[in-house]
């Protein structure tokens, strides 16, 4: 596909800094990036040449921040109507992570109460909207400067982690820790009997608990995002129904990708940082 825009994620920063050498064995030099949107150059099953598409590269080696990228057809879907390539590129990795955590790992149901920690970031802004689209009650945790944003996205209640005692919450059906600052040990008392916890941060303890969760031996899960067309299609339906919209903090050129990385490292991005290629 010819790439028009690619979004950056914290994973890109970790890989660049060598924090995930155990995961990625591809040799250098390596083209970074996983999220992308653009135009299909070759036909694929269900997709004609010239179709505007978006998706996430599953290969840990990446390759999205380039003028042309190649990936399996089942990791792409037709771009949602009404979205620019920049907006579409901001959806896949973060949107799939949020969807697969809420629907797959937590099995969120209508009427249940979920707390989303890190609600103003790339995954968090989409998780708030997806949880509302699924009929849940949402308590969002972020800084006070982002309270208005997450309220506008649909959060029923906002906690400012700089002021409020987040750990004092009780009776929750689920906790989704996007940011990594609300570990299982702290979240466990916040859950009602049978309540579930999910994190997006692959720390050693989370890896062990995630493995036990898959064996139905633990209530704490680790979401490991998978690129699937059927899930991209679900994101598309929510976008086209007006229930989901990506939040873009800033755009940078391909030559200025390093500036996007530096901004992500501040951990203050509101939504996504996007690289514009065409």
Protein Blocks (a to p, Z undefined) as FASTA:
>chain_A
ZZfbdcddfklmmmmnopammmmmcdcdddedjbdcdddfbdcehiaehiacddddfbln
gomlcfbdcddfklgccddehiafklmmmmmmmmmmmmmmmmmmnopaehiacddehilb
mklmmmmmmmmmnopacdddddfklmmmmmmnopabdcdfklmcfklpghiabdcdfkop
acfklmmmmpcehiacddfbdcfklmmmmmmmmnopafbdcddddddfklmmmmmmmmmn
opaccddfbdcdfklmmmmmmmmmnopaghjadddfZZ
